Amino acid sequence: MTARVFAPDAEASGQVLALSRDEAAHAGRVLRLRVGDPVRVFDGRGREWTAAIAAASAGRMSVALGPAAMPAPETRVRYTLAAAVLKGDATDDVIRDAVMMGVARVRPFVSARAETRLAALQRGSRHERWQRIAVASAKQCGRAVVPAIDPPAEFAQVVADAPDPVRLVLVEPAQTAGGVPAALGAVAAPEAVTLAVGPEGGWTDEEIRAAGAAGWTAVRLGARTLRASTMALVALAACQAVWADE
């Protein structure tokens, strides 16, 4: 399988450009690429090229872009995942899976029952880490698009400023605050959707009511209660199955 490298400054066939320090280190030390080796280069915005390693020395590496290549297709629906930050490193896996499932944007947030606070996330440089994970996941799954990873925010902010006309908050089967949740099958396939997935402790009734007041729809995926760390993956897969979004 041809190695893939991320080069946001890639522009056109025939260009020779230096890789970032991180990309050069990964290509040289992990992938063990050498001058002349074929690679695929993607710019993170949907374009991809065949290419070859043009030069490599002392932690530096450059690539020569060849003909444009057909990138992997993107989903028909534009998915934004609003995901509660989970304890430990579990959010890393949520972002990795979401990128592989084709999301266009991830909005991490803290909520009432989250086990971490916004200030701690900001001090810990989690945002930069999640951006690197998104690049690595796109590289692995063959996407030429690197989704936007927003800085972490409070759930109230996510509720208030989500731009998509269809906004779904995924709730547990027993959650009835704000009324009986709808089944996903009752939601017609949208052009764009924001899916909100809660923390390990679940949503508070106040959060569900606030989302409903802001125009969000509470949706259940079935009769089972799922782990927070797997909910995003299951929700995205369910949406793509129900909406025939291949």
Buried (B, 14 or more C-beta within 10 A) or exposed (E): EEBBBBBEEBEEEEBEBBBBEEBBBBBBEEBEBEEEBEBBBBBBEEBBBBBBBBEBEEEEBBBBBBEEBEBBEEBEBBBBBBBBBBEEEBBBBBBBBBBBBBBBBBBBBBBBBBBBEBEEBEEEEBBEBBBEBBBBBBBEBBBBBBBBBBBBBBBBBBBEEBEBEBBBBBBBEEBEBBEEBBEBEEBEBBEBBBBBBBBBEBBBEEBBBBBBEBEBBBBBBEEEEBEBBBBBBBBBEBBBEBBEBE
